[in-house]
């Protein structure tokens, strides 16, 4: 059977993180935030320490969704000093036992 034409992959999107946002704000404890981003969007999300940037790859829709999520995570951290995607987990731990 003839092979279907190859769809060239989208070039990855590289997001430069602001200096006042530490890597942990987008990676999370044990990589939890990046795992959530991958799970929620289907994009591949990789942090590069050397350039303090995040590379997002995958199909166009996944990349767009992950870019928005990363953007929200960064601005939320800048406003509150907290990790947006980690908060529900933390909140659940605090209310246990009351």
Secondary structure, 3 states (H helix, E strand, C coil): CCCCCCCCCCCCEEEECCCCCCHHHHHCHHHHHHHHHHHHHCCEEEEECCCCEEEEECCHHHHHHHHHHHHHHHHHHHHHCCCHHHHHHHHHHHHCCC
